[in-house]
Amino acid sequence: MTGNTGISYVKGDATAPQGKGVKVITHICNDLGGWGKGFVVAVSRRWPEPEAAYRKWHRERARNDFGLGAAQFVQVSEWLWVANVVGQRGIRTGSKGAPVRYEAIAAGLGRVAAKAEELGASVHMPRIGCGLAGGTWSRVEPLISERLTRRGIPVTVYDH
């Protein structure tokens, strides 16, 4: 089902994206270097490379662009990439609210859009920012529509 946002919603597993051509699976990471809960567990069950790349990116952050709003692209097969988007500050809800950072997600999605255009790829994701990050879909969905589907990039969101 596609709403007026241009996003297609399907039941299924975002680590097994549907359709033809090059695909970019997009998910949200935290800014602490932690990887071990939520969607990343499913990613790591299929491919070791995204977690290894993320951990190295975080470890060497003094010499790279790691931080809120950054995106790292890891090729896991000929037609498939995983985008590690840093869109979460820390890992637990505290005095500053939930860990989700909408502006960082928006910036990261802009980077995903540029990569998808370069690859001629479609973008696939769970409801990013709405699990452990504590965000709400009503705030994330417009960011996807603004940064991706308005640029003509096909987006599929998977509900497990």
PEGI-V932388 format. One record per residue. N is the residue number from 0. PHI is phi as a letter, one per 40 degrees, with the letter a starting at -180 (none if undefined). BURIAL is 1 if it has 24 or more other C-alpha atoms within 12 Angstrom, else 0. Layout:
N | PHI | BURIAL
N | PHI | BURIAL
//
This chain:
0 | none | 0
1 | b | 0
2 | c | 0
3 | c | 0
4 | c | 1
5 | g | 1
6 | c | 1
7 | c | 1
8 | b | 1
9 | b | 1
10 | c | 0
11 | i | 0
12 | b | 0
13 | c | 1
14 | c | 1
15 | b | 1
16 | c | 1
17 | c | 1
18 | g | 0
19 | b | 0
20 | g | 0
21 | c | 1
22 | b | 1
23 | b | 1
24 | c | 1
25 | b | 1
26 | a | 1
27 | b | 1
28 | b | 1
29 | c | 1
30 | c | 1
31 | b | 1
32 | g | 1
33 | c | 1
34 | a | 1
35 | i | 0
36 | b | 0
37 | g | 1
38 | d | 1
39 | c | 1
40 | c | 0
41 | c | 0
42 | c | 1
43 | c | 0
44 | c | 0
45 | c | 0
46 | a | 0
47 | c | 0
48 | c | 1
49 | c | 1
50 | c | 1
51 | c | 0
52 | c | 1
53 | c | 1
54 | c | 1
55 | c | 0
56 | d | 1
57 | c | 1
58 | d | 0
59 | c | 0
60 | c | 0
61 | c | 0
62 | b | 0
63 | a | 0
64 | c | 0
65 | d | 1
66 | i | 1
67 | d | 1
68 | g | 1
69 | c | 1
70 | b | 1
71 | b | 1
72 | b | 1
73 | b | 1
74 | c | 1
75 | b | 1
76 | a | 0
77 | d | 0
78 | b | 0
79 | b | 1
80 | b | 1
81 | b | 1
82 | b | 1
83 | c | 1
84 | b | 1
85 | c | 1
86 | b | 1
87 | b | 1
88 | c | 1
89 | g | 1
90 | b | 1
91 | b | 0
92 | c | 0
93 | b | 0
94 | c | 0
95 | c | 0
96 | g | 0
97 | c | 1
98 | c | 1
99 | d | 1
100 | b | 1
101 | c | 1
102 | c | 1
103 | c | 1
104 | c | 1
105 | d | 1
106 | c | 1
107 | c | 1
108 | c | 1
109 | c | 1
110 | c | 1
111 | c | 1
112 | c | 1
113 | c | 1
114 | c | 1
115 | c | 1
116 | c | 0
117 | c | 0
118 | c | 0
119 | g | 0
120 | b | 1
121 | c | 1
122 | b | 1
123 | b | 1
124 | a | 1
125 | c | 1
126 | c | 1
127 | d | 1
128 | g | 1
129 | b | 1
130 | c | 1
131 | c | 1
132 | c | 1
133 | g | 1
134 | c | 1
135 | b | 0
136 | c | 0
137 | c | 0
138 | c | 0
139 | c | 1
140 | d | 1
141 | c | 1
142 | c | 1
143 | c | 1
144 | c | 1
145 | c | 1
146 | c | 1
147 | b | 1
148 | c | 1
149 | c | 0
150 | c | 0
151 | g | 0
152 | c | 1
153 | c | 1
154 | b | 1
155 | b | 1
156 | b | 1
157 | b | 1
158 | b | 0
159 | c | 0
//
